Amino acid sequence: MKPEVMIVGVYHLGETSDLISMERENNNDLQLQAKEVVDALNRFNPTKLAVEAEWEVQSKLNESYRKYQLDDSNPTKNEIQMIGFPLAKKAGISEVSCVDWRGDDNESAPIDDIFQYAKEYEPERYKEIMTTYMEPMQREMGELSKLTILEGYKRVNEAETVKKAHQIYMEFAMIGKEKEYYAMDWLTWWYKRNLILYTNVRRLLSTPQDRVLLLIGGAHVHLIKQFLEESGVCTVVDANEYLN
């Protein structure tokens, strides 16, 4: 018997620095929508909850969680508090685990600079990236904004969505000519971040009975799933087995 990890790809309910952001149109009964997601995910019977927050805020976040446990106060508009807190409480999880790392993300060219470089020096590649990935992703986010959170998260975790969200980074690797690899420092940081996320999730696996649920931005799902599956130490559960 192996421990189980369910990676739940999300779009962020609050502010985000992600490539694509979304303004929700369907904000009716937002907490009821979040409760639908909580009820669906609780069927996984998680024993631990991991979230996309850095280790440095672990104490502060869990202080907020303890207050939520006491009075069910209205959570901040983000998926950690609107979905993670009630899910952890319902599942009887005493502490939320922060597994993210951003480290030296300012040491590489910002993502906006990578796009600008491609636009100026490789216009055909830039056009390809925009028409094949960015514009369809933006349209998809527009469609998701009209759905309930549960319906939207189902879409985020579909195999084709996960695949597309990763493929854009494979195109970033091609930006530059000859010995110039303009996006490589940023991509190295991106892979390092996801390897650290994987490592921190794996550190939560201490017994075969562990069932870890990870709430994470959809763009991370492909790599973290790959790393966990390649490790052979756990069974990776498809989130849509529970969201559907």
N, C-alpha and C positions, 0 to 999 in steps of 0.2 A: 504493500500500500504506500502510495506517495502522497505528500501534501498537495493541495490544489490551489491554483492562483487563477482568479478571474480578472482579466484586464478590461475595464469598462472605459472605452473611449468616449470622451465628452466634448461638446463645445462649451466654452466658458460662459457662465451666466453673468459674470461681472466683467470688469475691465481686463483687457488682455494685451500682451505684446505679440500675439501670434501673427503670422503672415496675413491671415484673413480674420477679420472681426465681424461681429454681427450685432445689429440692433433688432431685438426681438419685437415682432409685431403682435404675437399672441401672448400677451401678458395677463390675460384674464385668469383669475384664481391661480396665480403663480405657485402659491404654496400647496394648493391641491394638486397641481401638475407635478410638483416635486414629490408629493406623497405617493403618487402613482408609481414613480420611479423607485422610491424607497421600498414600497410593498413588493414590487417585482424583484428587486435585487435581494431583498431579505430572504427570498426563497432559496437562495444559494447557501443560507445559514453561515455567513462569514464568522470566523473567529477573530480576525484581525482586519483593520481597515487602514490602507495606505493612501496618502493623498499627495497631490502635486504642490507641495510646499517645502521649503528648505528646512534642513535640520535645525538651523539657528532659531526658527520660530516655534519649535516643538513645544516649549514650555508655555509660551504665550497662547498658542492655539489651543492647547489642552486646558488652559485656564478658562478660555471662552467656552470650551466644550463642557467643563464642569458646571459653569453657570447655566448653560443650556439644559443640562441634565436636571438641574434643580427647579427651573421655572419655565422651561419650554418657550423662552422669550423669542420674539421674531428674529430669525437669523439674518445676517448680512446677505445681500444678494450675490452669492457666489455658490458654486456647486459643493464646495467643502462644507459650508454651514447649512445650506438648504437641503442637501441630499446626504452628505457625509455624517453630519451630527445626528439627525434623526435615525439614520440607518444604524449607526454605531450604538445608539441608545436602545433601539428596538432589538438589536442582536445581542445586547448585554456586553458590548465591548467597552472596556474601562478607559482605554487611551487610543487616540488617533495617532498614527505613525506618519511623520513627515519624511518623504524619501527623495525629494528633488535636490538638485544641485545646479547652480548657475555659474559659480566660480568666476573664471576670468573671461566672461563673455564680451567684455569691453576691449580685450586685447586683439581681437580680430576685426576685420572690416565689417561694419554693421550690414545687416541684410539689405537695407535700402541702398547702400553703396554698391553692393553686388549687382543689384538690378540696374542701377545707373550706369555702371561700367558696361554691362552687357548691352544696354540701350545705345550707348555711344560708340562702342568698339565692335560689337557683334550683333548688329541689328536683326539679322536673320534668326539667330539663336534666341534673342530676346523676344522676337515676334512669336517664335515657336513655343517658348515657355509661357507667354501670356495667353496665346490662343488654345494651347493644349491643356494647360493646368490652371493658371491664375483666374482667367475669366470663367471657366466652368465651375471652379471652386467658389467663386464669388456668387455665381448664379445659384449654386447649391445652398450656400448660406442664406441667400434670400428666400429660398423655398423652405429651409429649416425654420426660419424665423416665424413662419405662419403655422407651424405644427406645434402640438404640445411637446413638452420636454421629452416624454417617453417616446413619442413617435420620432422625434428628432434624433434621440440617442440610438434608436434602432438603426436609423440610416447611417449614423456615424460609424457603427460597428459592423456594417455589411462588408463582406470581403473585398468587393470592388472599391468601396470608398477608402478602406484602409490601404489598399494597394496604391491608389492614385495619390493619396496623401504622402506616401513615401517616395513615389517615382519622381516627383519634382526635385528632390534633393539629388537624385542621380543625374539630372540635367544640370544642376548647379555645378557639379564636378567637372563638367565639360567647358565651363566658362574660362577663357584664357587661351593663349596660343603658345606653341613651342614649350619653353620652360616656365611659362607664367601660368600658375594655377590660382586664379584670382579668388575663388571661393573656398579654397582648400583649408585655410585656417579656420574659417567659420564652420565648415563641415566637420573638421577634426573636433572642434568644440562640441558640435551637435552630437557626434557619435560618443564622445567622452561623457556628455551629460546623460545620454541614454544608457551607457554602460554602468554609470554610477547609480542611476535609477534601478537598473536590473540588480546591481549588487545590494543596494539597500532593501529591495523587496526580498531578495533571496535570504538576507540576514534575518528576516522575520520568520523564516521557516525553521522551526526548532523541533517539531514532532510530525509524524506522519498524519496526524489528525488535523493539522493546521489547514484552514481554508481562508486564504488571504484575498481580499477584494481591493483592487487598485483603481482609484478614480484618477484618470489622466487625460490630458488633451489628446484628441484623436490622432494627431500627427506622430505621437510617440508609440502608438500601438504596434505597428509593424516590427520595429526594432526590439522593443522589450519582449514581445512574444517570441521573436526569433531567438533572442539570447536565452530566455527561459527554456524554450524547447531544446535548444542545443546543449544546455547544461545537463539535461536528463534527470534533474533532481525532483521535478514536480510535474503534475499534470496541468496543462493550461486549458482553462474552460472558456468556451465561446460565450461572450456576454449575451448574445442574442438567443441563447438557449433559455434565458430568463427574462429578457426584455420583450420577447415575442409572446 
